[in-house]
């Protein structure tokens, strides 16, 4: 428990210390008018209270990742604790903060447009397609999980199929209606349920005081499939949303369109990521306890969630906790579709005040999502495969976002090392994973690590050459 406590405190201190440093580097301007005020349209651009924006942002990014991802990551041992802390403070929260603040400065632009400003038109076009595909994957993946948990809490006739239909209908409404009609009203309630769940498990960790492994006892790989699943890079992809996630940067622009002041950026963007890191750390510790008591045989994360909450919080507390777990993926799925709609609308220059225009974008998107969902429900392997594709795509998007932010900081004459190092690290993670993963090329560890190292070297050379050229032009970013 000592390691867990130290890591928990490190996350909190990281918000106040490193978060403030990151904020100073960007330099928010309290007097600058935000898109919520200058482009208000009553649908996507509208000012909301800062506390509500935080709750929505937290739920937008807190899907299955910080819960299911942390549970899967806990199988790798105490290394998961370190990645959650260092990833959240030094990479994930920085990534989320800058992507949100740049969106504010550029009038609420979607992520592909921001990336294109700094990485070029070709990258922008690729990211437009890549991001929309990722959003649809998120929507499909985040239906089955909550539907399965809801089926366990309801009578037999309300089976998984019934709840999948209900959740998907909700997705359609949340994607099409103005942001304040559904999202702005129910998200705070869902956020309270999710935070109650995390708080309840945290309290019971200290009440039960389980014998958890400590960092100084060694960080060996305890995963049953350790021979084929090395900590690097598999764990760094498994624990995605609890450390760093490209998906987050697609959600930040939605809240950037609702913020009344740039000074809200640190608590909303940086703070929501740290909060998610805390949730991930709590579940990683609880899952570690579960694995020690029950062995590593159980791999279904929803079963582990159900067992832990009912055992530690009782029947009522367990139900409330599970509802919090259900709310997280549902509220990420609906905003994923909404984000995809906004990205397509930005690309096609299509106004979104008209419900008819919104339907033009949403109908094809929902049909594709239904097809993916039907495929994932064929068997467990189908769902697992889509989940792994989502996880890798998610982390790959964070690589492009980090590189775009690094270029922005370098052009603006600011400390670009705070994102350059995470960008290089995640470049290595994603390229190595693509080579070594079973759903990738399935190459040996030696070859995969070599390829990852080569990708890092190429990235360093590319950045150095670009930096030399940039000094000669001495250009400054737009709107700064």
Buried (B, 14 or more C-beta within 10 A) or exposed (E): BEBBEEBBEBBEEBBEEBBEEBBEBBEBEEEEEBBBBEBBEEBBBBBBEBEBBBBBBBBBBBBBBBBBBBBBBBBBBBBBBBBBBBBBBBBBBBBBBBBBBBBBBBBBBBBBBBBBBBBEEEBBEBBBEBBBBBBBBBBBBBBBBBBBBBBEBEEEEEBBEBBBEBBBEBBBEBBBBBBBEBBBEBBBEBBBBBBBBBBBBBEBBEEEEBEBBBBEEEBEBBBBEBEEBBBBBBBBBBBBBBBBBBBBBBBBBBBBBBBBBBBBBBBBBBBBBBBBBBBBBBBBBBBBBBBBEEEBEBEEBBBBBBBBBBEBBEEEBBBBBBBBBBBBBBBBBBBBBBBBBBBBBBBEEBEBEEEEBBBBBBEEBBEBBBEBBEBBBEEEEBBEBBBBBBBBBBBBBBBBBBBBBBBBBBBBEBBBEBBBBBBBBBBBBBBBBBBBBEBBEEBEBEEBBBBBEEBBEEBEEEBEEEEEEBEEEEEEBEEE
